[in-house]
Amino acid sequence: VSPDEKYIPPATNRGFVYRVHPAENSKTLQSENHTESVLFLTYPKGVSDKFASASADSSIRLWDVSEYSVESRIYSQNSGSPLSLIYSEEVLLSGWEDSKIRMHKIDNGNQLWQIENAHKGGVTSLCLAKNFKFICSGGNGGECRVWELKSREMVSNLKEHTAKVSKVALWHDDLHLVSASRDKALLFWDLKTEKRVSAHIQRMGGINSFDIVPETNLILSTGQDRKITFWDLR
């Protein structure tokens, strides 16, 4: 109870803290957060005051930094943890530990559809084409796959990695895919021919993540060797 005995600040095991006014029989949300580790965080392209976070507590939250508030919450029971996210002004796509890819509405968090058995062991990475016609995914078993969004059917299966795919990203032209893995490999794929164009191998430790430098042939990666590595794909 507050010192003036006007309100009670209860907290819940879902990460919510309220201010309850017994005299008015009302409550207001004071703050909220995830209750377990944050596994993934992403911003919509070109937007800096909103982001989405995925947590081991089996929830996704869409945050508005300008208001310091949560715009929407997504929970999925018996699905494990959300491992990857795509957040744009139009869609929210997520990859889960239960091998499924899900799409949710941004305004209320309702699920629109899901792709069953996308990757055995979990969907560890997702990326979206600029034309919103297809997505690429990476899995715990080393596969990289391409899915048509309209039909939600798999149109390509690329398998050369021998360990968990840590990240997939489309090249500038949306015709090529870059994938990185804990097997120390950074692979460059041609999506039309469904073949690997080049392979780059890190000496020590797997690759945790990477980013493509815009309008260049450069890639920056971070790995288990605790280094930042520059790759030239020319």
Helices and strands as residue ranges (DSSP letters): E 16-21, E 26-32, E 38-42, E 50-55, E 59-64, E 69-75, E 82-87, E 92-96, E 101-104, E 111-115, E 123-128, E 134-139, E 143-148, E 154-159, E 165-170, E 176-181, E 185-190, E 195-201, E 207-212, E 218-223, E 228-232
